[in-house]
Amino acid sequence: MNQAKGRKSIFITGASSGMGRATALKFASEGWFIGAFDIAQAGLDSLKEELGAENGFFMTLDVTNAEQFAEAMSAFGEATGGRLDLMFSNAGISAAAGMFDEVSWEEIMKVVNVNFFGVMIGIRTAIPLLKTTPGSLCLTNASSSAIWGTAGIGAYSATKHAVRGLTEALSIELKRYGVRAADLLPGLIDTPILPESLRAIAPTEGQWRLVPTTEIADTVWDAYHQDVLHWYVPKELREFHRQVVDNPEAVREERFELAQQMAAMAEQKS
């Protein structure tokens, strides 16, 4: 049965909490049909209860499993009648904190598999539906760490740079199908996953202020309705990107001082 007849649809990975959940709530409030996918069943169950079963398709999904992803996309396509207006590759993890040479290879590969391979798997799986949906958008959630590599989470930063690079390439390649591609470059997002060391030094305004998840959801909404490649959240991060391009050595020294400050804070707490 086509549950989404006459409605636009969005496929969201990492939908059970944080940015993904806020986006699901935003788009549901606008009348969209929500494809909510996450590895956390409990979060999906509570989201289903909040949205109503008739307003979405809810399914557990390990984004690193290509076969599972294909099954999820096929089931979603059946529910929407083959429509996919917005593919939001949002799922990600921020594990492997520590100096690159001191973090276990197992932890590094876990981050790479989820944050990059999972995104590639999802996009390749989504393209057939995106191609047949006029005005569709392939949206990836990168990070401000895709603007400048963040010390202490080097593997994470590498995956986010990769996601940004992939999105830029796809913004050209997918034009042959009439499909758009864009990414989000969020700074410090106010979720439980944010390290306390960063939360403690976050200013109340400017490019490094804490951003609520609702602001991410609003930006996803804007991204669908406007043809912009990079979405900085908050918008002031665009200036940081300019600094990185114009004077990377100065940014390097600023980031080094910040890393020392965070290390000192961590020592005081230990």
C-alpha positions as CSV (number, residue, x, y, z in Angstrom):
1,M,0.0,0.0,0.0
2,N,1.3,3.5,-0.9
3,Q,1.4,5.3,2.4
4,A,2.8,8.5,1.0
5,K,0.5,9.1,-1.9
6,G,0.6,12.8,-3.0
7,R,3.3,13.7,-0.4
8,K,6.9,14.6,-0.8
9,S,9.3,12.2,1.0
10,I,12.6,12.3,2.8
11,F,14.9,9.4,3.7
12,I,16.9,10.2,6.9
13,T,19.7,8.1,8.3
14,G,20.5,8.5,11.9
15,A,16.9,9.6,12.4
16,S,16.2,8.5,15.9
17,S,18.0,11.3,17.8
18,G,19.8,14.6,17.5
19,M,19.9,16.3,14.1
20,G,18.1,13.5,12.3
21,R,15.2,13.4,14.7
22,A,14.8,17.2,14.6
23,T,14.8,17.0,10.8
24,A,12.1,14.3,10.8
25,L,9.9,16.4,13.1
26,K,10.4,19.5,11.0
27,F,9.5,17.8,7.7
28,A,6.6,15.9,9.2
29,S,5.2,19.2,10.4
30,E,5.3,20.4,6.8
31,G,3.4,17.4,5.6
32,W,6.2,15.3,4.2
33,F,6.4,11.5,4.5
34,I,9.3,10.5,6.7
35,G,11.7,7.6,6.1
36,A,13.3,7.2,9.5
37,F,16.3,4.8,9.6
38,D,18.7,4.2,12.5
39,I,20.5,1.5,14.3
40,A,18.7,2.4,17.5
41,Q,15.4,0.6,17.7
42,A,14.2,2.4,20.8
43,G,14.7,5.8,19.3
44,L,12.8,4.8,16.2
45,D,9.9,3.5,18.2
46,S,9.6,6.7,20.2
47,L,9.8,8.8,16.9
48,K,7.1,6.6,15.3
49,E,4.9,7.2,18.3
50,E,5.5,10.9,18.1
51,L,4.9,11.3,14.4
52,G,2.3,8.6,13.9
53,A,2.7,5.4,12.0
54,E,0.8,6.8,9.0
55,N,3.3,9.7,8.6
56,G,6.4,7.6,8.0
57,F,8.3,4.4,7.4
58,F,10.5,3.4,10.4
59,M,13.2,0.7,10.1
60,T,16.5,-0.2,11.8
61,L,19.5,0.1,9.5
62,D,23.2,-0.4,9.7
63,V,24.5,2.1,7.1
64,T,27.7,0.1,6.6
65,N,25.7,-3.0,5.4
66,A,25.1,-2.6,1.7
67,E,22.6,-5.4,1.5
68,Q,20.6,-4.1,4.4
69,F,20.7,-0.6,2.9
70,A,19.3,-1.9,-0.4
71,E,16.5,-3.7,1.4
72,A,15.6,-0.5,3.4
73,M,15.6,1.6,0.2
74,S,13.4,-0.9,-1.6
75,A,10.9,-1.0,1.2
76,F,10.9,2.8,1.4
77,G,10.3,3.0,-2.3
78,E,7.4,0.7,-2.1
79,A,5.9,2.9,0.6
80,T,6.3,6.1,-1.4
81,G,5.4,4.8,-4.8
82,G,9.0,5.2,-6.0
83,R,9.4,8.8,-4.8
84,L,12.4,10.2,-3.0
85,D,12.6,14.0,-2.9
86,L,15.4,14.3,-0.4
87,M,18.0,11.8,0.6
88,F,19.6,13.0,3.9
89,S,22.8,11.1,4.7
90,N,23.0,12.1,8.3
91,A,24.2,9.1,10.3
92,G,27.6,9.4,11.8
93,I,29.7,8.7,14.8
94,S,32.4,10.7,16.6
95,A,34.4,8.0,18.2
96,A,38.2,7.6,18.0
97,A,38.9,10.7,20.0
98,G,42.7,11.0,20.7
99,M,45.9,11.6,18.8
100,F,45.9,9.8,15.5
101,D,48.9,7.6,16.3
102,E,47.5,6.6,19.7
103,V,44.0,5.6,18.7
104,S,43.4,1.9,17.9
105,W,43.1,1.0,14.2
106,E,39.8,-0.7,15.0
107,E,38.3,2.6,16.3
108,I,39.6,4.5,13.3
109,M,38.1,2.0,10.8
110,K,34.8,2.1,12.7
111,V,34.6,5.9,12.1
112,V,35.6,5.5,8.5
113,N,33.1,2.8,7.8
114,V,30.1,4.7,9.3
115,N,31.0,8.2,8.3
116,F,32.2,7.7,4.8
117,F,31.6,4.2,3.5
118,G,28.1,4.4,4.9
119,V,27.4,7.6,3.1
120,M,28.7,6.2,-0.2
121,I,26.6,3.1,0.2
122,G,23.5,5.1,0.9
123,I,23.9,7.5,-2.0
124,R,24.5,4.8,-4.5
125,T,21.4,3.0,-3.2
126,A,19.3,6.2,-3.4
127,I,20.3,7.4,-6.9
128,P,17.7,5.2,-8.8
129,L,14.8,6.8,-6.8
130,L,16.4,10.3,-6.9
131,K,16.7,10.1,-10.7
132,T,12.9,9.5,-11.1
133,T,11.8,12.2,-8.7
134,P,11.8,15.7,-10.2
135,G,13.7,18.4,-8.2
136,S,15.3,15.8,-5.8
137,L,18.2,16.6,-3.6
138,C,21.1,14.4,-2.3
139,L,22.1,16.0,1.0
140,T,25.0,15.0,3.2
141,N,25.8,16.0,6.7
142,A,29.5,16.9,6.8
143,S,30.9,19.1,9.6
144,S,33.0,22.2,10.3
145,S,35.7,19.6,10.6
146,A,35.4,19.4,6.8
147,I,36.6,23.0,6.6
148,W,39.7,22.5,8.8
149,G,40.9,19.2,10.3
150,T,40.3,19.0,14.0
151,A,43.2,17.8,16.2
152,G,42.2,15.0,18.5
153,I,39.6,13.6,16.1
154,G,41.7,13.3,13.0
155,A,40.0,10.3,11.5
156,Y,36.6,11.9,12.0
157,S,37.8,15.1,10.3
158,A,39.2,13.0,7.4
159,T,35.9,11.3,6.8
160,K,34.1,14.7,6.8
161,H,36.5,16.1,4.3
162,A,35.8,13.1,2.2
163,V,32.1,13.6,2.4
164,R,32.5,17.2,1.3
165,G,34.7,16.2,-1.6
166,L,32.2,13.5,-2.7
167,T,29.3,15.9,-2.5
168,E,31.1,18.5,-4.6
169,A,31.8,15.8,-7.2
170,L,28.2,14.6,-7.1
171,S,26.9,18.2,-7.5
172,I,28.3,18.0,-11.0
173,E,27.8,14.3,-11.8
174,L,24.2,14.1,-10.7
175,K,23.2,17.1,-12.9
176,R,22.9,14.6,-15.8
177,Y,19.9,13.2,-14.0
178,G,18.5,16.5,-12.8
179,V,19.4,15.7,-9.2
180,R,21.0,18.3,-7.0
181,A,23.7,17.6,-4.3
182,A,24.6,19.7,-1.3
183,D,26.1,19.4,2.2
184,L,25.8,20.8,5.7
185,L,28.8,22.1,7.5
186,P,27.6,22.4,11.1
187,G,29.8,23.7,13.9
188,L,29.1,22.9,17.6
189,I,25.7,21.2,17.8
190,D,23.9,21.1,21.1
191,T,23.4,17.4,21.5
192,P,24.5,14.9,24.2
193,I,27.3,13.6,21.9
194,L,29.1,17.0,22.1
195,P,32.3,16.6,24.2
196,E,32.0,18.5,27.5
197,S,35.4,20.0,26.8
198,L,34.0,21.8,23.7
199,R,30.7,22.6,25.4
200,A,32.7,24.3,28.2
201,I,34.5,26.8,25.9
202,A,31.7,27.4,23.5
203,P,30.8,31.2,23.2
204,T,27.2,32.4,23.4
205,E,27.4,34.0,19.9
206,G,29.4,33.9,16.7
207,Q,30.6,31.1,14.5
208,W,31.4,28.7,17.4
209,R,28.2,29.2,19.4
210,L,26.2,26.1,20.4
211,V,23.6,25.5,17.6
212,P,20.3,23.8,18.5
213,T,19.2,20.8,16.4
214,T,16.2,22.7,15.3
215,E,18.5,25.1,13.4
216,I,19.9,22.1,11.5
217,A,16.4,21.0,10.6
218,D,15.5,24.4,9.3
219,T,18.7,24.4,7.3
220,V,17.8,21.1,5.7
221,W,14.5,22.6,4.8
222,D,16.2,25.6,3.2
223,A,18.6,23.3,1.4
224,Y,15.8,21.5,-0.4
225,H,14.2,24.8,-1.5
226,Q,17.4,26.6,-2.6
227,D,20.2,25.6,-5.0
228,V,23.2,26.2,-2.7
229,L,26.1,23.7,-2.4
230,H,27.5,24.3,1.0
231,W,25.3,25.2,4.0
232,Y,27.3,26.6,7.0
233,V,25.5,26.2,10.4
234,P,25.7,28.8,11.8
235,K,26.2,31.0,8.7
236,E,29.2,32.8,10.3
237,L,31.3,29.7,9.6
238,R,31.6,30.8,6.0
239,E,34.0,33.5,7.3
240,F,36.1,30.7,9.0
241,H,36.3,28.9,5.7
242,R,37.6,32.1,4.1
243,Q,40.2,32.3,6.8
244,V,41.3,28.8,6.1
245,V,41.7,29.5,2.4
246,D,43.4,32.9,2.8
247,N,45.7,32.1,5.7
248,P,45.9,28.4,6.7
249,E,49.1,28.9,8.8
250,A,47.4,31.4,11.1
251,V,44.4,29.1,11.5
252,R,46.8,26.3,12.3
253,E,48.4,28.3,15.1
254,E,44.9,29.3,16.5
255,R,43.8,25.6,16.4
256,F,47.0,24.6,18.2
257,E,46.4,27.1,21.0
258,L,42.8,25.8,21.3
259,A,44.0,22.2,21.5
260,Q,46.4,23.1,24.3
261,Q,43.6,24.9,26.1
262,M,41.4,21.8,25.9
263,A,44.2,19.5,27.0
264,A,44.8,21.7,30.1
265,M,41.1,21.6,30.9
266,A,41.1,17.8,30.6
267,E,44.1,17.6,33.0
268,Q,42.4,19.7,35.6
269,K,39.4,17.4,35.6
270,S,41.5,14.2,35.8
